[in-house]
Amino acid sequence: MLASFLVLFAAEWGDLSQLLTITLVARYDAPGSVFLGALAALLTVSGLAVVAGKALANRVPLHLLMYGGAGVCLVLEALTLYELLA
């Protein structure tokens, strides 16, 4: 459990949504309102991901989803390499 926490903590550190939330708190000096808005946004996006993922998993075999995800990662890798080398 600790290893999972540390990996996720490191991956999410400096996330753009965190930086935006910090900026909003600093700009409007309303930490409570920003916290509630950020929490509502996170819960909404997470809920949509769960619902969409469940619906997709019911209609598409898991191995095809895994190949699709791998394909997206390969495309993103190719685009990143192109950006770095161009």
Secondary structure as UniProt FT lines:
FT   HELIX           2..12
FT   TURN            13..14
FT   HELIX           16..28
FT   HELIX           31..59
FT   HELIX           62..85
//
